[in-house]
Amino acid sequence: MTAQIERDKYLDMYRTMVRIRGFESNVERLFAEGKIPGFVHLYIGEEAIATGVCAALREDDYITSTHRGHGHCVAKGGRLGEMFAEIYGKRTGYCKGKGGSMHIAAVEKGILGANGIVGGGLTLANGAAFSARYRGTDQVVACFFGDGATNNATFHEGVNLAALWNLPVIFVCENNQYGMSVPQKHHQKIVDVSVRAQAYGIPGVTIDGNDVIKVYETAMEAISRARRGDGPTLMECKTYRHKGHFQGDPDVYRDKEEVRKWITERDPIRRFREFLLRSKISSENDLETIDREVEGEISEAIRFAEESPLPAPEEALEDVYA
């Protein structure tokens, strides 16, 4: 972590990472209490990626997300109250309670939707990028997906077409090293997903996805390239999810010592906090103030969701287009 970045930017990124962690920790608790229906896939441990990439985007840029998409939505500016309400299935949610955890979309924020289909966001990102170019804007699209998605046809079709047409897309592979319960070495011959960029004639880079400054710097470079019309970049961010694939996953396929090391030695928030203190960018009091403010914001967001009404039965077919 060596970048020279304005102090406010550092603190904004710290606040975003804490907001994501706080949001996810409370989703975990509320799901265990039976208050949240459906499936939940937590992003805890991967906060540096969404934060670093979205900190480099403009407000009018777009993102596409995955089934593990809460962190992307928070980092792109999603309001926590509407997000909790959506997960609760309430009418005040971003999708009026009809999308749930895996389908939060907020088009006014450039959030084109989380996605329950593995690799489903790549071709959607191309469509948004083509639209931006057709309309003559210089907007870009950050497309998040996991390492397992890079085995899907949509990855190869999407990257190939984006490369061929020089579309303004940043393909962000969040390589948490497990496709559901399968270690990467059991489903891919390669070690680094970024080498696949060579097949499509675009830059590919592998970085430490738990280093938010490195993610931010790399994203800035890729976004600048895309915005000036030079086409896509494949960013592979090595990371690790602290929790199982989904809430309720017995997680018997991971070595406990491996999990412990990633959590205790490479946690992205703890690393960034130590960097801020060591570099005298911030004081302990400043960071504790942010922690308390985020805690209060989350409590208010949960209260908003719990006091919001459920959709009426007669609304079930509203906003349905297919």
ChimeraX attribute file (.defattr): number of C-alpha atoms within 10 A of each C-alpha:
attribute: neighborCount
match mode: 1-to-1
recipient: residues
	/A:1	13
	/A:2	8
	/A:3	9
	/A:4	8
	/A:5	10
	/A:6	9
	/A:7	11
	/A:8	11
	/A:9	11
	/A:10	19
	/A:11	18
	/A:12	14
	/A:13	24
	/A:14	22
	/A:15	20
	/A:16	26
	/A:17	28
	/A:18	19
	/A:19	24
	/A:20	27
	/A:21	21
	/A:22	19
	/A:23	27
	/A:24	19
	/A:25	15
	/A:26	16
	/A:27	24
	/A:28	18
	/A:29	12
	/A:30	15
	/A:31	19
	/A:32	12
	/A:33	9
	/A:34	9
	/A:35	12
	/A:36	21
	/A:37	13
	/A:38	12
	/A:39	15
	/A:40	23
	/A:41	22
	/A:42	26
	/A:43	26
	/A:44	25
	/A:45	24
	/A:46	30
	/A:47	29
	/A:48	32
	/A:49	33
	/A:50	31
	/A:51	26
	/A:52	26
	/A:53	28
	/A:54	27
	/A:55	23
	/A:56	19
	/A:57	21
	/A:58	13
	/A:59	14
	/A:60	15
	/A:61	20
	/A:62	26
	/A:63	30
	/A:64	28
	/A:65	33
	/A:66	26
	/A:67	25
	/A:68	24
	/A:69	26
	/A:70	31
	/A:71	26
	/A:72	26
	/A:73	27
	/A:74	21
	/A:75	24
	/A:76	24
	/A:77	15
	/A:78	21
	/A:79	16
	/A:80	24
	/A:81	22
	/A:82	25
	/A:83	29
	/A:84	29
	/A:85	30
	/A:86	27
	/A:87	30
	/A:88	27
	/A:89	27
	/A:90	25
	/A:91	20
	/A:92	22
	/A:93	29
	/A:94	25
	/A:95	22
	/A:96	21
	/A:97	24
	/A:98	22
	/A:99	18
	/A:100	26
	/A:101	29
	/A:102	23
	/A:103	24
	/A:104	30
	/A:105	26
	/A:106	21
	/A:107	13
	/A:108	11
	/A:109	17
	/A:110	20
	/A:111	24
	/A:112	23
	/A:113	25
	/A:114	27
	/A:115	22
	/A:116	16
	/A:117	11
	/A:118	19
	/A:119	27
	/A:120	22
	/A:121	26
	/A:122	27
	/A:123	20
	/A:124	20
	/A:125	28
	/A:126	23
	/A:127	15
	/A:128	22
	/A:129	27
	/A:130	20
	/A:131	14
	/A:132	19
	/A:133	17
	/A:134	9
	/A:135	10
	/A:136	9
	/A:137	11
	/A:138	15
	/A:139	22
	/A:140	32
	/A:141	31
	/A:142	28
	/A:143	25
	/A:144	26
	/A:145	27
	/A:146	24
	/A:147	26
	/A:148	24
	/A:149	22
	/A:150	20
	/A:151	16
	/A:152	13
	/A:153	11
	/A:154	18
	/A:155	21
	/A:156	20
	/A:157	13
	/A:158	21
	/A:159	28
	/A:160	18
	/A:161	15
	/A:162	27
	/A:163	21
	/A:164	14
	/A:165	15
	/A:166	19
	/A:167	28
	/A:168	32
	/A:169	31
	/A:170	27
	/A:171	26
	/A:172	24
	/A:173	25
	/A:174	24
	/A:175	27
	/A:176	21
	/A:177	19
	/A:178	21
	/A:179	17
	/A:180	17
	/A:181	14
	/A:182	13
	/A:183	15
	/A:184	20
	/A:185	11
	/A:186	9
	/A:187	13
	/A:188	14
	/A:189	9
	/A:190	11
	/A:191	10
	/A:192	18
	/A:193	25
	/A:194	22
	/A:195	17
	/A:196	17
	/A:197	20
	/A:198	11
	/A:199	10
	/A:200	16
	/A:201	14
	/A:202	21
	/A:203	17
	/A:204	20
	/A:205	16
	/A:206	17
	/A:207	16
	/A:208	17
	/A:209	28
	/A:210	25
	/A:211	24
	/A:212	28
	/A:213	24
	/A:214	21
	/A:215	25
	/A:216	24
	/A:217	18
	/A:218	20
	/A:219	25
	/A:220	18
	/A:221	13
	/A:222	27
	/A:223	27
	/A:224	16
	/A:225	18
	/A:226	23
	/A:227	20
	/A:228	11
	/A:229	16
	/A:230	17
	/A:231	23
	/A:232	31
	/A:233	31
	/A:234	24
	/A:235	27
	/A:236	26
	/A:237	29
	/A:238	21
	/A:239	25
	/A:240	24
	/A:241	21
	/A:242	17
	/A:243	19
	/A:244	19
	/A:245	19
	/A:246	16
	/A:247	16
	/A:248	13
	/A:249	12
	/A:250	11
	/A:251	15
	/A:252	9
	/A:253	12
	/A:254	14
	/A:255	9
	/A:256	10
	/A:257	9
	/A:258	10
	/A:259	14
	/A:260	12
	/A:261	11
	/A:262	17
	/A:263	18
	/A:264	9
	/A:265	10
	/A:266	16
	/A:267	22
	/A:268	25
	/A:269	22
	/A:270	13
	/A:271	15
	/A:272	21
	/A:273	18
	/A:274	14
	/A:275	15
	/A:276	20
	/A:277	14
	/A:278	11
	/A:279	12
	/A:280	10
	/A:281	15
	/A:282	18
	/A:283	14
	/A:284	12
	/A:285	9
	/A:286	12
	/A:287	18
	/A:288	11
	/A:289	12
	/A:290	18
	/A:291	17
	/A:292	11
	/A:293	13
	/A:294	19
	/A:295	16
	/A:296	11
	/A:297	17
	/A:298	19
	/A:299	15
	/A:300	14
	/A:301	19
	/A:302	22
	/A:303	14
	/A:304	17
	/A:305	24
	/A:306	17
	/A:307	11
	/A:308	18
	/A:309	15
	/A:310	17
	/A:311	16
	/A:312	9
	/A:313	7
	/A:314	7
	/A:315	12
	/A:316	10
	/A:317	8
	/A:318	9
	/A:319	10
	/A:320	8
	/A:321	5
	/A:322	3
